[in-house]
Amino acid sequence: WKWLQDMLDTATKLKKFDSYKLRVGYLKFASNHLESICLHRAELLQCVDIWAPRLTNFSVQAAYDLSQVHFLKIHALKAELPSDFTFDEELSVNAENVNLGNHALEAIATHPRFRGTRESLQMDDGYW
């Protein structure tokens, strides 16, 4: 899967990423233009690193071991943004059938543009 990460590393103008049954343990996204990440049935995914100042949609479904999500605060691509860049649109998160680890849960819940609730990110104990 190194080829996939190599592709993502060079896709610095990527606007949308959508996958189904992607079987990797780690992904890193870095784009000033990325608005949407959809990872459906990412069953092996454990860690995601994201530099995406325009991200408005983060959907992770059926990822049963996602322990870490990092919203990067510093990246080399930041230098390409206007010095007065701001982006205030809400970050919508779909965590359906996802078992978020404490670190991932905290990273999403404390993201400055996430306006959902911590409870909306937690799997219903009665589901399993």
PADREN-515869 format. One record per residue (C-alpha): residue number from 1; residue in three letters; x, y, z. Coordinates in pm, 1 decimal. Last residue first. Layout:
# PADREN-515869
i->NUM | aa->ALA | x->X | y->Y | z->Z $
...
//
This chain:
# PADREN-515869
i->128 | aa->TRP | x->-2248.8 | y->-482.8 | z->1997.2 $
i->127 | aa->TYR | x->-2504.7 | y->-214.9 | z->1925.8 $
i->126 | aa->GLY | x->-2608.8 | y->-173.8 | z->2289.8 $
i->125 | aa->ASP | x->-2288.4 | y->11.9 | z->2367.9 $
i->124 | aa->ASP | x->-2384.1 | y->279.1 | z->2113.9 $
i->123 | aa->MET | x->-2065.7 | y->376.6 | z->1932.4 $
i->122 | aa->GLN | x->-1933.2 | y->714.2 | z->2031.0 $
i->121 | aa->LEU | x->-1898.7 | y->1007.0 | z->1792.8 $
i->120 | aa->SER | x->-2246.3 | y->1151.8 | z->1846.4 $
i->119 | aa->GLU | x->-2178.1 | y->1141.5 | z->2221.0 $
i->118 | aa->ARG | x->-1886.4 | y->1383.6 | z->2181.2 $
i->117 | aa->THR | x->-2133.5 | y->1629.2 | z->2037.3 $
i->116 | aa->GLY | x->-2134.1 | y->1802.2 | z->1703.8 $
i->115 | aa->ARG | x->-1998.2 | y->2147.5 | z->1631.8 $
i->114 | aa->PHE | x->-1660.2 | y->2046.7 | z->1491.5 $
i->113 | aa->ARG | x->-1491.0 | y->2364.8 | z->1364.9 $
i->112 | aa->PRO | x->-1244.6 | y->2411.6 | z->1652.5 $
i->111 | aa->HIS | x->-1152.1 | y->2040.3 | z->1664.0 $
i->110 | aa->THR | x->-1196.2 | y->1939.8 | z->2028.2 $
i->109 | aa->ALA | x->-1440.6 | y->1653.4 | z->1965.4 $
i->108 | aa->ILE | x->-1237.9 | y->1525.4 | z->1669.8 $
i->107 | aa->ALA | x->-902.7 | y->1507.2 | z->1848.0 $
i->106 | aa->GLU | x->-1061.8 | y->1380.0 | z->2170.4 $
i->105 | aa->LEU | x->-1237.1 | y->1090.3 | z->1997.9 $
i->104 | aa->ALA | x->-923.9 | y->996.6 | z->1805.6 $
i->103 | aa->HIS | x->-714.5 | y->995.9 | z->2123.8 $
i->102 | aa->ASN | x->-975.2 | y->801.4 | z->2321.0 $
i->101 | aa->GLY | x->-1001.4 | y->533.7 | z->2053.6 $
i->100 | aa->LEU | x->-1289.2 | y->552.4 | z->1810.5 $
i->99 | aa->ASN | x->-1487.5 | y->233.7 | z->1749.4 $
i->98 | aa->VAL | x->-1669.4 | y->321.8 | z->1432.1 $
i->97 | aa->ASN | x->-2010.6 | y->192.3 | z->1328.3 $
i->96 | aa->GLU | x->-2110.9 | y->537.9 | z->1198.9 $
i->95 | aa->ALA | x->-1851.3 | y->806.3 | z->1267.2 $
i->94 | aa->ASN | x->-1985.3 | y->1078.3 | z->1038.5 $
i->93 | aa->VAL | x->-1812.9 | y->1408.9 | z->1106.7 $
i->92 | aa->SER | x->-1919.1 | y->1750.6 | z->976.3 $
i->91 | aa->LEU | x->-1655.6 | y->2021.5 | z->1010.2 $
i->90 | aa->GLU | x->-1842.1 | y->2351.2 | z->1015.5 $
i->89 | aa->GLU | x->-1732.9 | y->2630.3 | z->784.1 $
i->88 | aa->ASP | x->-1504.7 | y->2888.6 | z->947.4 $
i->87 | aa->PHE | x->-1205.2 | y->2915.5 | z->719.2 $
i->86 | aa->THR | x->-945.3 | y->3186.3 | z->768.3 $
i->85 | aa->PHE | x->-649.5 | y->3285.2 | z->551.8 $
i->84 | aa->ASP | x->-490.7 | y->3624.9 | z->629.7 $
i->83 | aa->SER | x->-139.9 | y->3518.6 | z->524.2 $
i->82 | aa->PRO | x->-280.9 | y->3362.2 | z->208.3 $
i->81 | aa->LEU | x->-216.9 | y->2986.4 | z->200.0 $
i->80 | aa->GLU | x->91.4 | y->2847.3 | z->23.2 $
i->79 | aa->ALA | x->305.6 | y->2866.5 | z->339.7 $
i->78 | aa->LYS | x->57.6 | y->2633.2 | z->511.7 $
i->77 | aa->LEU | x->165.3 | y->2363.4 | z->266.7 $
i->76 | aa->ALA | x->478.5 | y->2298.5 | z->477.9 $
i->75 | aa->HIS | x->256.3 | y->2171.0 | z->757.8 $
i->74 | aa->ILE | x->165.2 | y->2285.3 | z->1107.7 $
i->73 | aa->LYS | x->-158.2 | y->2234.4 | z->1298.5 $
i->72 | aa->LEU | x->-207.4 | y->1873.2 | z->1192.3 $
i->71 | aa->PHE | x->-547.1 | y->1726.6 | z->1267.8 $
i->70 | aa->HIS | x->-434.6 | y->1394.1 | z->1411.6 $
i->69 | aa->VAL | x->-673.2 | y->1101.5 | z->1438.9 $
i->68 | aa->GLN | x->-568.4 | y->801.7 | z->1646.7 $
i->67 | aa->SER | x->-734.6 | y->481.5 | z->1769.5 $
i->66 | aa->LEU | x->-939.1 | y->381.7 | z->1467.8 $
i->65 | aa->ASP | x->-990.4 | y->11.7 | z->1546.5 $
i->64 | aa->TYR | x->-1335.1 | y->-81.3 | z->1418.1 $
i->63 | aa->ALA | x->-1353.6 | y->134.0 | z->1110.5 $
i->62 | aa->ALA | x->-1704.4 | y->62.3 | z->982.2 $
i->61 | aa->GLN | x->-1771.2 | y->415.4 | z->859.7 $
i->60 | aa->VAL | x->-1536.2 | y->710.7 | z->862.3 $
i->59 | aa->SER | x->-1675.1 | y->1032.1 | z->719.6 $
i->58 | aa->PHE | x->-1486.1 | y->1358.6 | z->752.3 $
i->57 | aa->ASN | x->-1664.7 | y->1642.9 | z->573.3 $
i->56 | aa->THR | x->-1584.1 | y->2015.3 | z->585.6 $
i->55 | aa->LEU | x->-1206.7 | y->2011.3 | z->533.7 $
i->54 | aa->ARG | x->-1080.8 | y->2350.7 | z->416.3 $
i->53 | aa->PRO | x->-766.1 | y->2359.9 | z->637.1 $
i->52 | aa->ALA | x->-671.4 | y->2006.3 | z->531.5 $
i->51 | aa->TRP | x->-359.9 | y->1866.4 | z->700.0 $
i->50 | aa->ILE | x->-478.1 | y->1527.0 | z->823.8 $
i->49 | aa->ASP | x->-304.5 | y->1233.0 | z->991.7 $
i->48 | aa->VAL | x->-512.0 | y->915.5 | z->1017.1 $
i->47 | aa->CYS | x->-435.0 | y->617.7 | z->1243.4 $
i->46 | aa->GLN | x->-574.2 | y->269.4 | z->1305.9 $
i->45 | aa->LEU | x->-740.7 | y->173.0 | z->977.1 $
i->44 | aa->LEU | x->-788.6 | y->-201.6 | z->940.8 $
i->43 | aa->GLU | x->-1166.4 | y->-198.9 | z->887.2 $
i->42 | aa->ALA | x->-1182.7 | y->101.3 | z->656.0 $
i->41 | aa->ARG | x->-1533.9 | y->-2.1 | z->555.1 $
i->40 | aa->HIS | x->-1615.8 | y->344.6 | z->419.5 $
i->39 | aa->LEU | x->-1346.6 | y->612.6 | z->434.8 $
i->38 | aa->CYS | x->-1485.6 | y->941.5 | z->309.1 $
i->37 | aa->ILE | x->-1258.6 | y->1246.9 | z->323.7 $
i->36 | aa->SER | x->-1404.0 | y->1575.2 | z->200.6 $
i->35 | aa->GLU | x->-1287.7 | y->1932.9 | z->150.1 $
i->34 | aa->LEU | x->-920.6 | y->1897.3 | z->54.6 $
i->33 | aa->HIS | x->-792.0 | y->2217.0 | z->-107.5 $
i->32 | aa->ASN | x->-492.7 | y->2300.9 | z->114.1 $
i->31 | aa->SER | x->-387.9 | y->1938.6 | z->80.4 $
i->30 | aa->ALA | x->-210.3 | y->1692.3 | z->306.5 $
i->29 | aa->PHE | x->-366.3 | y->1354.4 | z->386.0 $
i->28 | aa->LYS | x->-185.4 | y->1080.3 | z->576.4 $
i->27 | aa->LEU | x->-321.4 | y->728.5 | z->600.3 $
i->26 | aa->TYR | x->-232.4 | y->439.3 | z->830.8 $
i->25 | aa->GLY | x->-351.2 | y->80.7 | z->887.1 $
i->24 | aa->VAL | x->-450.8 | y->2.9 | z->530.6 $
i->23 | aa->ARG | x->-728.9 | y->-210.7 | z->386.8 $
i->22 | aa->LEU | x->-946.0 | y->29.4 | z->186.6 $
i->21 | aa->LYS | x->-1284.9 | y->-136.9 | z->177.5 $
i->20 | aa->TYR | x->-1449.1 | y->158.4 | z->2.3 $
i->19 | aa->SER | x->-1276.0 | y->487.7 | z->-64.7 $
i->18 | aa->ASP | x->-1354.2 | y->853.6 | z->-123.7 $
i->17 | aa->PHE | x->-1100.1 | y->1135.0 | z->-123.4 $
i->16 | aa->LYS | x->-1204.7 | y->1484.0 | z->-229.6 $
i->15 | aa->LYS | x->-1028.3 | y->1810.3 | z->-313.1 $
i->14 | aa->LEU | x->-671.8 | y->1693.3 | z->-383.3 $
i->13 | aa->LYS | x->-437.0 | y->1981.4 | z->-467.9 $
i->12 | aa->THR | x->-141.2 | y->1838.8 | z->-272.4 $
i->11 | aa->ALA | x->-176.8 | y->1498.4 | z->-438.1 $
i->10 | aa->THR | x->195.9 | y->1414.3 | z->-414.1 $
i->9 | aa->ASP | x->184.0 | y->1261.5 | z->-64.8 $
i->8 | aa->LEU | x->-149.6 | y->1096.2 | z->-146.2 $
i->7 | aa->MET | x->10.8 | y->910.5 | z->-437.9 $
i->6 | aa->ASP | x->305.4 | y->795.9 | z->-225.5 $
i->5 | aa->GLN | x->53.8 | y->685.2 | z->40.2 $
i->4 | aa->LEU | x->-126.5 | y->475.3 | z->-219.2 $
i->3 | aa->TRP | x->194.7 | y->329.4 | z->-362.9 $
i->2 | aa->LYS | x->303.7 | y->224.6 | z->-13.2 $
i->1 | aa->TRP | x->0.0 | y->0.0 | z->0.0 $
//
